Amino acid sequence: MLLLKMFTRKWILATLFVLAGTALCIRLGIWQLDRLEQRRAFNSHYEASRAMPSLDLNSELPGNLTNMEWRSVLVIGEYDFENQVALRNQYYGDQYGYHLLTPLRFEGKAVFVDRGFIPADGNSAPADWRKYDEPGAVTVTGQIRLGQTKPAFGGVADALPENGTRLEIWNNADIARIASQMPYPILPVLIQPDVDASDTEFPIPYQPTIELTEGSHFGYALQWFTFATILFVGYPFFLQKQEAHAI
């Protein structure tokens, strides 16, 4: 009898709102569980990658580099400063600037190295960046990263100029697009060098802080499922109480 009353003209709109709200809460709970699984998968991949021995690109070049993000890496080569680019919207403390992405050439191959932060002041053009050149052979140790096609939240991918000129300053470390304007092939990953806490000379390398936790996703999922239960189970009792007062 109560079920029939829920779909009468008097209560149909409220019933539909309750059902829609219940479905939304369940969907949000499932979304949080999906986020939890993604977080667990990332943690597992990160720990497995960091546990692997350092990859020496001069002696071994696997074909599945894009599956090796976060693995330690070492390479010896020479920088190609003519073809380096910069990433805008970078910070070192409160100081605004860029990160230099410089190709490192080695044994007929090349890979981008995120050499680190330089201040925006006095560094608006590629010619300005040449004061940070490191000529000759260099040894780079760090970790493999995949770059980024666009910001995680909002934003759009960088577009190459229609007139065929090089894009020198990028919003995102989009390795595939940057590589498309290079005069030679380049590996589909970049190297993020190790950080020396005593290094205060630009460019200053950067390493992200990784927190291997599961976050609050499970707790949020329980909250959404609780809200769904309250709506779905509590609504008939509310309706019954309203009908009793009306008698």
Secondary structure, 3 states (H helix, E strand, C coil): CHHHHHCCCCCHHHHHHHHHHHHHHHHHHHHHHHHHHHHHHHHHHHHHHHHCCCEECCCCCCCCHHHCCCCEEEEEEEECHHHCEEEEEEEECCEEEEEEEEEEEECCEEEEEEEEEEECCCCCCHHHHHHHCCCCEEEEEEEEECCCCCCCCCCCCCCCCCCCCCCCEECCCCHHHHHCCCCCCCCCCEEEECCCCCCCCCCECCCCCCCCCCCCHHHHHHHHHHHHHHHHHHHHHHHHHHHHHHC
